[in-house]
């Protein structure tokens, strides 16, 4: 094997191992976020507002539930946290997208 082929293989190895590390880190952050904000599910809307403040946006979905959206950006990457609140003002569900 000549030096050029060896160098190409070495570069490919570092690229693929770096991608795996990034995926592991982002999965870890997502798991931590889901654990932290998942604690608000089943709590009153007042607890949500104490924790995160007023939402960036809010609306009523087709089922008649309130939806609170908290939007932000980190390193230019948009983050959206979405909380669905039932008619009893209790948080029913939480999802997030793009949050690192």
Phi and psi in degrees as a GROMACS rama.xvg file:
@    title "Ramachandran Plot"
@    xaxis  label "Phi"
@    yaxis  label "Psi"
@TYPE xy
-84.5334  170.406  UNK-2
-62.356  -37.4158  UNK-3
-64.2301  -44.2949  UNK-4
-65.5278  -41.7755  UNK-5
-60.8174  -44.8625  UNK-6
-63.9049  -40.0114  UNK-7
-63.0633  -44.3105  UNK-8
-64.9258  -41.2772  UNK-9
-62.9708  -42.6728  UNK-10
-63.9865  -44.4351  UNK-11
-61.255  -38.8125  UNK-12
-60.0313  -47.2153  UNK-13
-66.3475  -36.0553  UNK-14
-64.2377  -48.7774  UNK-15
-69.598  -35.7517  UNK-16
-71.4892  -33.0197  UNK-17
-66.7746  -38.6023  UNK-18
-64.5228  -40.0384  UNK-19
-63.6541  -40.694  UNK-20
-62.9748  -42.7405  UNK-21
-63.349  -43.284  UNK-22
-63.085  -42.9422  UNK-23
-62.6989  -41.7585  UNK-24
-65.7052  -44.354  UNK-25
-67.4688  -36.7902  UNK-26
-64.7859  -38.4857  UNK-27
-65.3144  -42.6824  UNK-28
-65.301  -42.6859  UNK-29
-63.3652  -40.4917  UNK-30
-63.9683  -42.1402  UNK-31
-63.9681  -42.0907  UNK-32
-64.193  -45.731  UNK-33
-62.0456  -36.939  UNK-34
-67.8048  -44.4839  UNK-35
-65.8594  -53.4613  UNK-36
-82.5997  -19.6772  UNK-37
-64.007  -23.0804  UNK-38
-64.2014  -20.9005  UNK-39
-79.3627  -15.5157  UNK-40
-66.866  129.666  UNK-41
93.0139  -5.64512  UNK-42
-96.9784  163.452  UNK-43
-70.3171  156.76  UNK-44
-59.8426  -30.5622  UNK-45
-63.4924  -36.7042  UNK-46
-64.3039  -39.4707  UNK-47
-62.2972  -45.3873  UNK-48
-68.0154  -34.0709  UNK-49
-64.7083  -41.7547  UNK-50
-71.413  -45.7621  UNK-51
-116.621  -7.55956  UNK-52
83.2548  -164.576  UNK-53
-74.9953  144.179  UNK-54
-70.909  157.381  UNK-55
-66.8697  -41.6947  UNK-56
-140.589  153.357  UNK-57
-146.609  150.073  UNK-58
-158.734  170.501  UNK-59
-103.133  126.996  UNK-60
-84.1016  -179.975  UNK-61
-65.0519  -21.7052  UNK-62
-85.703  -3.40277  UNK-63
88.2699  8.67401  UNK-64
-90.0161  149.03  UNK-65
-75.7273  144.931  UNK-66
-126.448  124.682  UNK-67
-106.315  127.485  UNK-68
-111.719  129.974  UNK-69
-115.104  112.971  UNK-70
-111.483  141.054  UNK-71
-153.807  176.917  UNK-72
-135.843  140.213  UNK-73
-136.104  124.359  UNK-74
56.3975  32.6334  UNK-75
78.938  2.93802  UNK-76
-99.3552  121.564  UNK-77
-70.4592  139.317  UNK-78
-121.955  135.861  UNK-79
-134.118  123.1  UNK-80
-109.846  127.846  UNK-81
-122.312  125.291  UNK-82
-118.808  129.46  UNK-83
-102.318  131.114  UNK-84
-121.931  128.736  UNK-85
-79.6556  -177.413  UNK-86
-67.8507  -17.7592  UNK-87
-89.3349  10.5669  UNK-88
60.8694  37.4354  UNK-89
-114.742  135.334  UNK-90
-67.704  122.276  UNK-91
-94.559  -38.5979  UNK-92
-152.62  161.928  UNK-93
-140.181  135.371  UNK-94
-138.932  154.878  UNK-95
-138.288  156.012  UNK-96
-143.832  126.168  UNK-97
77.1182  7.30387  UNK-98
-84.6779  121.959  UNK-99
